[in-house]
Amino acid sequence: MASHIIIHMTKYKGSFRIESSRLKTWDYSNPWWYYITVNTKIHVSYFGRVEKGKMILSEIGKIVEKYWKEIPTHFPGIELDYYIIMPNHLHGIIIINPQVETPDRASLQNPLLSQIINQFKGSVKRWANKNNYTNFSWQPRFYDRIIRNEKELFNIRKYIEQNPLKWELEKDKLENIYEL
């Protein structure tokens, strides 16, 4: 899945900042399928290593997987599809399903995608701080893509599955280590 990353920067309070890649016209609580990438700060490989095309998770990598899998227990109506934890990032597909009003749960709203990811990142960071990984940190933002059709979903799933196989070839390419 080759893509070119265009980063727009503006000045805010005298320093440059990266503009959000989010669609300004999209409600990120909409029931939909989203492709997510979350990176460690400065791309430090905390989560394990790739050996012979397979990801071997470290202790903190196993915690990342545990908390990722727990997202649906904290957010009703959220499902997870394919995901992969790599040495310094995670790719995953999150499905936000429509909330159904019931007599005991009136006026339910879907969580925003950013709320889901921020809670996940915060849970991992809190665990890291309590377990002697005090240097661990996430990139401040995350990448998301609204999955637009079945072909795109198929290609993203294939990319996620093949990510460990391509690690040695692609880990140092500039487009794979951009700052979000």
C-alpha positions as CSV (number, residue, x, y, z in Angstrom):
1,M,0.0,0.0,0.0
2,A,2.2,2.8,-1.3
3,S,1.2,6.3,-0.4
4,H,2.8,9.7,-0.3
5,I,2.5,11.6,2.9
6,I,1.9,15.3,2.6
7,I,2.4,17.2,5.9
8,H,0.9,20.7,6.2
9,M,2.5,22.9,8.8
10,T,1.3,26.3,10.2
11,K,2.6,28.5,12.8
12,Y,0.8,28.5,16.2
13,K,2.1,30.8,19.0
14,G,5.4,31.3,17.2
15,S,6.3,27.7,16.4
16,F,5.4,25.4,13.6
17,R,2.9,22.6,14.1
18,I,1.6,19.8,11.9
19,E,-2.0,20.3,10.7
20,S,-4.4,17.5,11.5
21,S,-5.0,14.9,8.8
22,R,-8.6,14.5,9.9
23,L,-11.3,15.3,7.4
24,K,-12.8,18.5,8.7
25,T,-16.3,17.6,7.3
26,W,-16.4,14.1,8.9
27,D,-18.0,13.3,12.2
28,Y,-15.5,10.7,13.7
29,S,-18.3,9.2,15.9
30,N,-20.0,8.1,12.7
31,P,-20.6,4.4,12.5
32,W,-17.9,3.3,10.1
33,W,-14.6,1.4,9.5
34,Y,-11.4,3.2,10.3
35,Y,-7.8,2.2,9.7
36,I,-5.5,3.4,12.5
37,T,-1.7,3.7,12.9
38,V,-0.2,4.6,16.3
39,N,3.5,5.1,16.6
40,T,5.9,5.2,19.5
41,K,7.7,8.5,20.0
42,I,10.7,8.9,17.8
43,H,9.9,5.3,16.6
44,V,11.7,3.5,19.4
45,S,11.1,-0.3,19.1
46,Y,9.5,-1.1,22.5
47,F,7.1,-3.7,21.4
48,G,9.4,-6.5,20.3
49,R,11.2,-7.7,17.2
50,V,10.5,-9.3,13.9
51,E,12.1,-12.7,13.3
52,K,11.7,-14.6,10.1
53,G,8.6,-12.5,9.2
54,K,6.9,-13.0,12.5
55,M,6.4,-10.5,15.3
56,I,7.8,-11.5,18.7
57,L,6.2,-9.3,21.3
58,S,8.1,-8.0,24.3
59,E,6.5,-7.5,27.7
60,I,5.1,-4.1,26.8
61,G,4.2,-5.4,23.3
62,K,2.0,-8.0,25.0
63,I,0.4,-5.2,27.1
64,V,-0.3,-3.2,24.0
65,E,-2.1,-6.2,22.5
66,K,-4.0,-6.8,25.7
67,Y,-5.3,-3.2,25.9
68,W,-6.0,-3.1,22.2
69,K,-8.2,-6.2,22.5
70,E,-10.0,-4.7,25.5
71,I,-11.2,-1.6,23.6
72,P,-14.6,-3.2,22.9
73,T,-15.2,-3.8,26.6
74,H,-14.7,-0.1,27.4
75,F,-16.6,1.2,24.4
76,P,-20.0,-0.6,23.6
77,G,-20.6,-0.9,19.9
78,I,-16.9,-0.9,19.0
79,E,-15.4,-3.8,17.2
80,L,-11.9,-4.6,16.2
81,D,-10.9,-6.2,12.9
82,Y,-7.4,-7.0,11.7
83,Y,-4.5,-5.5,13.6
84,I,-0.7,-6.0,14.0
85,I,1.7,-4.8,16.6
86,M,5.1,-4.0,15.1
87,P,8.3,-3.1,17.0
88,N,7.5,0.6,17.1
89,H,3.9,1.0,15.9
90,L,0.5,-0.6,15.7
91,H,-1.9,-0.9,12.7
92,G,-5.5,-1.8,13.3
93,I,-9.0,-1.5,12.0
94,I,-11.7,-0.1,14.3
95,I,-15.4,-0.4,13.5
96,I,-17.7,2.0,15.2
97,N,-21.2,0.5,15.1
98,P,-24.4,2.5,15.5
99,Q,-25.6,2.8,19.1
100,V,-29.2,1.6,19.7
101,E,-31.3,3.4,22.2
102,T,-33.0,1.2,24.8
103,P,-35.2,2.2,27.7
104,D,-32.3,1.9,30.1
105,R,-29.8,3.6,27.8
106,A,-31.4,6.6,26.4
107,S,-29.7,9.0,24.0
108,L,-26.5,7.0,23.5
109,Q,-23.7,8.6,21.5
110,N,-20.9,6.8,19.7
111,P,-17.4,7.7,21.1
112,L,-15.2,9.8,18.9
113,L,-12.3,7.8,17.3
114,S,-9.9,10.1,19.1
115,Q,-11.5,9.2,22.5
116,I,-11.0,5.5,21.8
117,I,-7.3,5.9,20.7
118,N,-6.5,8.4,23.5
119,Q,-7.9,6.0,26.2
120,F,-6.0,3.1,24.7
121,K,-2.7,5.1,24.5
122,G,-3.3,6.4,28.1
123,S,-3.8,2.9,29.4
124,V,-0.6,1.6,27.9
125,K,1.3,4.7,29.2
126,R,0.0,4.3,32.7
127,W,1.0,0.6,32.7
128,A,4.4,1.6,31.4
129,N,5.0,4.2,34.1
130,K,4.0,1.7,36.8
131,N,6.3,-1.0,35.4
132,N,9.6,0.7,34.9
133,Y,9.1,1.7,31.3
134,T,9.2,5.4,32.2
135,N,10.9,6.3,29.0
136,F,8.1,4.9,26.9
137,S,6.0,7.4,25.1
138,W,3.6,7.6,22.1
139,Q,3.7,10.1,19.3
140,P,1.2,12.8,20.2
141,R,-1.1,12.1,17.4
142,F,-2.2,9.0,15.4
143,Y,-2.9,8.4,11.7
144,D,-6.4,7.4,10.6
145,R,-8.1,6.7,7.3
146,I,-11.8,6.3,6.7
147,I,-12.1,3.0,4.8
148,R,-14.2,3.9,1.8
149,N,-15.0,0.5,0.2
150,E,-14.5,-3.2,0.1
151,K,-11.4,-3.1,-2.2
152,E,-9.7,-0.7,0.2
153,L,-10.6,-2.8,3.2
154,F,-9.1,-5.9,1.4
155,N,-5.9,-4.0,0.6
156,I,-5.6,-2.7,4.2
157,R,-6.1,-6.1,5.7
158,K,-3.5,-7.5,3.3
159,Y,-1.1,-4.7,4.3
160,I,-1.6,-5.4,8.0
161,E,-1.1,-9.2,7.5
162,Q,2.1,-8.7,5.5
163,N,3.6,-5.9,7.6
164,P,6.0,-8.3,9.5
165,L,7.2,-9.9,6.3
166,K,8.1,-6.4,4.9
167,W,9.7,-5.1,8.1
168,E,13.3,-5.6,7.2
169,L,12.9,-4.0,3.8
170,E,10.7,-1.0,4.9
171,K,11.5,-0.1,8.5
172,D,14.0,2.7,7.6
173,K,12.1,4.2,4.7
174,L,11.4,7.9,5.2
175,E,7.6,7.5,4.5
176,N,7.4,4.9,7.3
177,I,8.9,7.1,9.9
178,Y,7.1,10.4,9.5
179,E,6.2,12.4,12.6
180,L,2.4,12.6,13.2
